[in-house]
Amino acid sequence: MTYTLSMNKRIGSVDAFRALAIIKMLLCHFVLYLSADREPNSWIVLSLCGPYASFGAQFFTFTVGLSFYFSDKKHWADGRSHGFKHHMRRAGLIFLIGIIFSILAWSFDGALDWDILTLIAFSIFVLALVRKLPSSFILLLAVSVILAAPFLRGIADFDSYWRHETFEYAARWDGLHDLVGFLVTGYFPVFPWLFFPLSGYLVARGIFEESGRGTIWARGLFVLGLVLVVLGPLLQLLGNSANFNLRGSFYPLSTFRLLASIGLCLLVFVCFHFVFDIRGRHVPQYFESMSRSSLTLYLAHHFLILWPLWIIGALDEDVAKYFQKSMEPYLALLLGLAFLLLWIPISKAWKARGYRFGAEWALKYLT
């Protein structure tokens, strides 16, 4: 069975995949920001934020490449030539949103912490430059990003960019220091995180190009995903030879986590492709709504969690007093689940109004 791509309808597999990414990230953040330091070994903390569970950000950035493929198709259709300008405007605006978001969520000192939004913006810029190049070149670029990352971390002395007492990235508003942070040592640096958007774009190109070989590509990617999911943990057992940081850290993203994460991306997305694209199963409206509003949800849930913590802490003369230790993990998880339940009526009402005034609406309006 084959799948015919249409630019006039949403891609079910992408909506389902993006919704899963934002749900996982949202639940992880509720637990991480509200209770991670209170009970760091809790099964809830480990199951949502532990070495084998933190894949929300990887899924989210992988989706950038998937979405870019369809956006590029749409904006170059029918002979239109404004696609590149559209991508550049979108990248610039998301980068600006990322900086403003970091200031509003983490204070002015966090403006150059290099959150995931600045990575996404740069990824769109790179994808716009390489989108017409052969897949083999893009694959080589993606692999080069993985291989270069650990060596660049060693050259830059990764640990010197982080505060050891709190293990937080320390921006300095120093041109070279912050450029290195953006590329190598920040929270979501280009090396190795650019790998995920590049991979997502390659997967979309392989599966959805009109070559009649999409199903063959999908099956091959599924097998590759299985291999990588097994290979990642096996590499972890080999230790930390050659400075490849195979022990499972998220900051910086270890090679083992990266391989296991991309394997999981391939497995889940291919399964969603067969269910929602090939077999034509309908994506529930709730998940489609979460996909349409993923950026808005990403921004909103940070403010909802963090602003009360900062305000209550400031009243006690210690802004960070309650960060990561304000409640038990199960209560934080329940709050996250309550937020997801609350989204059901909100999504229905917002859909009826065309999702106006959300972050996605603003991006579309301005780009």
KOLLUM-742181 format. One line per field, with one value per residue (C-alpha): y negated, z negated, x. Coordinates in Angstrom, 2 decimals. Example, Ala and Ser with C-alpha at 12.3 -4.5 7.8 and 13.67 -1.06 7.14 Angstrom:
<vokes>
Y (4.50,1.06)
Z (-7.80,-7.14)
X (12.30,13.67)
</vokes>
This chain:
<vokes>
Y (0.00,-3.45,-6.96,-9.97,-13.25,-16.12,-19.69,-20.40,-18.33,-17.84,-14.91,-12.65,-11.05,-14.45,-15.74,-12.63,-12.69,-16.38,-15.96,-13.10,-15.26,-18.20,-15.95,-14.20,-17.48,-19.09,-16.28,-16.15,-19.90,-19.79,-17.11,-18.53,-22.13,-21.36,-18.33,-16.99,-18.09,-17.01,-13.32,-12.90,-9.11,-8.91,-6.50,-9.34,-11.60,-8.81,-7.59,-11.07,-12.70,-9.81,-8.53,-6.32,-8.65,-12.15,-12.08,-14.95,-17.50,-15.05,-14.34,-18.06,-18.94,-15.92,-17.30,-20.55,-18.68,-16.88,-20.11,-21.97,-19.45,-20.08,-23.83,-23.95,-21.94,-24.31,-27.55,-26.45,-25.00,-26.40,-28.18,-30.51,-31.76,-33.26,-30.04,-30.92,-34.36,-32.75,-30.36,-33.18,-35.36,-32.43,-31.50,-35.08,-35.49,-32.19,-33.15,-36.45,-34.64,-32.29,-35.16,-36.97,-33.71,-33.03,-36.50,-36.20,-32.65,-32.70,-36.43,-38.67,-36.56,-33.62,-35.45,-33.71,-30.29,-28.94,-27.32,-24.90,-27.71,-29.33,-25.90,-25.45,-28.86,-28.03,-24.62,-26.25,-28.52,-25.55,-23.50,-26.41,-26.41,-22.65,-21.74,-21.44,-19.44,-15.64,-13.54,-11.99,-15.40,-16.20,-12.78,-13.44,-16.79,-15.17,-12.48,-15.10,-17.01,-13.89,-13.10,-16.67,-17.35,-15.43,-16.73,-20.31,-19.90,-18.73,-21.64,-24.18,-22.62,-22.06,-21.98,-25.46,-26.92,-25.52,-26.47,-23.39,-24.06,-24.12,-22.57,-25.41,-26.94,-30.31,-32.93,-35.91,-38.35,-37.94,-37.54,-34.57,-32.84,-33.02,-32.03,-28.89,-28.35,-28.60,-26.15,-23.67,-24.23,-25.72,-23.90,-23.06,-23.77,-23.28,-20.40,-17.81,-18.93,-20.01,-16.30,-15.84,-18.43,-17.25,-13.66,-14.60,-16.33,-13.31,-10.94,-13.06,-13.33,-9.58,-8.56,-11.23,-11.99,-10.93,-8.08,-5.14,-3.88,-5.50,-2.24,-0.60,-3.57,-3.39,0.30,-0.24,-3.15,-1.01,1.63,-1.09,-2.45,0.94,1.22,-2.23,-1.72,1.39,-0.13,-3.18,-1.28,1.11,-1.86,-3.08,0.18,-0.49,-3.45,-6.83,-6.03,-8.59,-11.42,-10.34,-10.79,-7.53,-7.42,-8.93,-12.63,-15.09,-18.14,-17.58,-15.14,-11.94,-9.91,-6.94,-9.05,-10.59,-7.24,-5.71,-8.84,-8.94,-5.23,-5.84,-8.75,-6.44,-3.64,-5.86,-8.01,-5.06,-3.38,-6.58,-6.81,-3.35,-3.96,-7.51,-7.98,-4.56,-3.13,-6.49,-6.36,-9.70,-11.58,-12.51,-16.18,-16.60,-15.56,-17.54,-20.59,-20.01,-19.72,-22.93,-24.73,-23.09,-26.33,-28.11,-25.19,-25.15,-28.83,-28.81,-25.83,-27.32,-30.56,-28.67,-26.63,-29.09,-32.46,-31.30,-29.75,-32.99,-35.16,-33.01,-32.66,-36.43,-36.95,-34.68,-36.70,-33.82,-33.72,-30.17,-28.80,-26.55,-25.70,-21.89,-21.30,-22.79,-19.54,-15.75,-14.25,-12.63,-16.02,-17.59,-14.77,-15.25,-18.96,-18.10,-15.68,-18.29,-20.75,-18.21,-17.59,-21.32,-21.57,-19.51,-22.24,-24.96,-23.24,-22.85,-26.50,-27.66,-25.51,-27.10,-30.47,-29.35,-29.21,-33.00,-34.90,-31.91,-31.81,-29.80,-32.31,-35.15,-33.32,-32.70,-36.32,-37.78,-35.44)
Z (0.00,0.89,-0.34,1.89,0.41,0.50,-0.48,-1.09,-4.26,-7.45,-7.76,-10.48,-11.45,-11.97,-14.09,-16.27,-16.63,-17.52,-20.04,-21.71,-21.89,-23.58,-26.00,-27.06,-27.40,-29.35,-31.90,-32.28,-32.99,-35.59,-37.50,-36.84,-37.82,-40.78,-42.46,-40.87,-43.76,-46.42,-45.47,-42.66,-42.81,-42.72,-40.09,-38.73,-38.25,-36.70,-34.44,-33.02,-33.22,-33.63,-31.15,-29.27,-29.49,-28.42,-24.74,-24.47,-23.29,-20.78,-19.36,-19.27,-17.30,-15.00,-14.19,-13.02,-10.10,-9.32,-9.34,-7.31,-4.51,-4.14,-4.64,-1.91,0.43,-0.22,0.25,3.48,5.03,8.20,9.24,6.23,5.38,1.90,0.01,-1.01,-2.28,-4.23,-5.94,-6.79,-8.28,-10.27,-11.59,-12.61,-14.38,-16.28,-17.34,-18.69,-20.46,-21.99,-23.45,-24.78,-26.20,-28.07,-29.60,-30.65,-31.98,-33.48,-33.91,-31.89,-32.92,-31.01,-27.70,-26.20,-27.79,-24.30,-24.85,-22.38,-20.47,-19.37,-18.22,-16.22,-14.61,-13.54,-12.32,-10.01,-8.68,-7.95,-6.40,-4.13,-2.88,-2.29,-1.23,2.48,1.90,2.34,-0.61,-0.76,-1.48,-4.20,-5.77,-5.76,-7.43,-10.10,-10.87,-10.97,-13.62,-15.83,-15.37,-15.88,-19.04,-21.66,-20.27,-20.24,-23.84,-24.78,-23.00,-24.55,-28.05,-28.46,-32.27,-32.52,-30.99,-33.74,-37.39,-39.30,-42.46,-40.56,-37.23,-35.17,-32.02,-32.79,-30.05,-30.32,-27.63,-26.19,-22.41,-22.06,-25.24,-24.22,-20.63,-21.91,-24.16,-21.17,-19.13,-21.68,-25.41,-26.00,-26.96,-23.36,-21.27,-17.52,-18.11,-18.40,-18.47,-14.82,-14.03,-14.91,-12.52,-9.72,-10.37,-10.44,-7.08,-5.56,-6.89,-5.44,-2.11,-1.95,-2.91,-1.20,2.04,5.04,6.05,5.18,2.72,-0.46,-2.01,-1.35,-2.97,-5.97,-6.56,-6.29,-8.73,-11.17,-11.14,-11.54,-14.50,-16.19,-15.69,-17.14,-20.16,-21.00,-20.03,-22.29,-25.61,-24.42,-23.83,-27.33,-28.67,-26.88,-29.11,-28.21,-25.91,-23.38,-25.16,-23.52,-26.77,-26.55,-30.09,-29.47,-30.32,-28.89,-29.40,-27.28,-25.22,-25.26,-22.14,-23.63,-24.35,-20.91,-19.13,-21.31,-20.86,-17.07,-17.00,-19.06,-16.76,-13.75,-15.39,-16.62,-13.51,-11.12,-13.22,-13.14,-9.38,-8.78,-11.14,-10.24,-6.69,-5.05,-6.79,-7.03,-10.71,-12.01,-14.47,-17.53,-17.56,-20.93,-19.51,-16.32,-18.44,-20.54,-17.36,-15.93,-19.21,-20.22,-20.36,-22.32,-24.77,-25.10,-26.05,-28.20,-30.41,-31.29,-32.46,-34.30,-36.25,-36.75,-37.43,-40.61,-41.85,-41.29,-42.86,-45.98,-46.32,-46.02,-48.84,-50.96,-49.89,-47.82,-44.24,-43.60,-46.99,-45.64,-42.25,-41.82,-45.46,-45.96,-46.17,-46.00,-42.51,-42.42,-43.04,-40.25,-37.91,-38.87,-38.09,-34.68,-33.98,-35.13,-32.67,-29.87,-30.87,-31.00,-27.43,-26.19,-26.56,-25.74,-22.49,-21.40,-22.05,-20.41,-17.34,-16.88,-16.73,-14.25,-16.81,-16.65,-18.69,-19.53,-18.81,-15.63,-14.42,-15.00,-13.11,-10.16,-10.19,-10.35,-7.92)
X (0.00,1.35,0.64,-0.07,1.08,-1.40,-0.54,-4.24,-4.55,-2.60,-0.21,-1.60,1.70,3.36,0.47,0.49,4.27,4.41,1.58,3.44,6.58,4.85,2.93,6.13,8.02,5.20,4.91,8.69,8.84,6.08,7.96,11.43,10.68,8.45,10.01,13.23,15.49,13.00,13.06,15.63,15.43,11.64,10.32,8.19,11.22,13.26,10.45,9.86,13.29,15.75,18.36,15.91,12.93,14.03,13.12,10.60,13.15,14.63,11.16,10.38,13.52,13.09,9.64,11.26,12.80,9.55,7.56,10.16,9.85,6.11,6.45,9.07,6.85,3.96,5.86,7.55,4.41,2.82,5.98,6.12,9.62,9.21,9.93,13.48,12.45,9.62,12.03,14.46,11.73,10.40,13.86,14.57,11.23,11.54,15.07,13.73,10.87,13.44,15.47,12.37,11.01,14.26,14.15,10.51,10.86,14.35,15.23,17.51,20.52,18.99,18.64,21.67,21.22,20.42,17.07,15.52,13.79,17.05,18.23,15.01,15.49,19.04,17.89,15.34,18.10,20.38,17.57,16.69,20.28,20.59,17.04,17.91,21.09,21.29,20.20,23.66,25.20,22.64,23.25,27.00,26.39,24.19,26.77,29.52,27.55,27.49,31.16,32.34,30.32,32.39,35.68,34.42,33.25,36.73,38.42,36.03,36.33,32.60,32.56,34.08,30.92,28.69,28.20,29.29,27.27,23.97,25.04,23.58,24.95,26.54,26.12,28.49,27.31,30.78,30.79,33.15,31.98,28.33,29.06,30.77,27.74,25.41,27.47,28.82,28.27,24.80,21.62,20.70,23.81,24.09,26.52,25.00,21.34,21.25,21.34,17.67,16.15,18.44,17.37,13.69,14.01,15.78,13.13,10.31,12.09,12.68,9.14,7.05,8.89,6.83,9.08,6.83,9.44,8.11,6.93,10.30,12.02,9.69,10.37,14.11,13.96,11.99,14.73,17.38,15.44,15.45,19.20,19.88,17.61,19.65,23.01,22.65,22.48,25.19,27.51,26.77,28.18,31.45,32.16,33.51,36.42,37.66,35.78,32.51,30.54,28.66,27.32,23.90,23.93,21.42,23.67,25.62,23.60,25.61,26.24,24.39,21.32,21.46,21.57,18.85,16.71,16.97,16.20,13.08,12.14,12.32,10.34,7.53,7.24,7.21,4.51,2.47,3.03,1.57,-1.37,-2.37,-1.05,-1.09,-4.17,-5.91,-6.80,-8.04,-5.85,-7.96,-8.90,-7.18,-3.81,-4.27,-5.01,-1.89,0.15,-1.30,-0.59,2.70,4.71,1.97,1.82,5.60,5.65,2.52,3.35,6.74,5.13,2.39,4.95,7.79,6.17,4.34,7.61,9.55,6.83,6.39,10.15,10.63,8.13,10.36,13.43,14.84,13.57,14.78,13.74,10.98,12.44,12.60,11.58,8.13,6.13,6.20,6.73,3.29,1.64,3.70,2.65,-1.00,-0.72,0.73,-2.10,-4.63,-3.13,-3.55,-7.18,-7.85,-6.58,-9.56,-12.20,-9.67,-8.68,-12.29,-13.06,-9.85,-10.39,-13.83,-12.07,-9.44,-6.60,-6.35,-3.76,-1.58,2.15,1.55,-1.05,1.43,4.17,1.90,0.70,4.21,5.95)
</vokes>
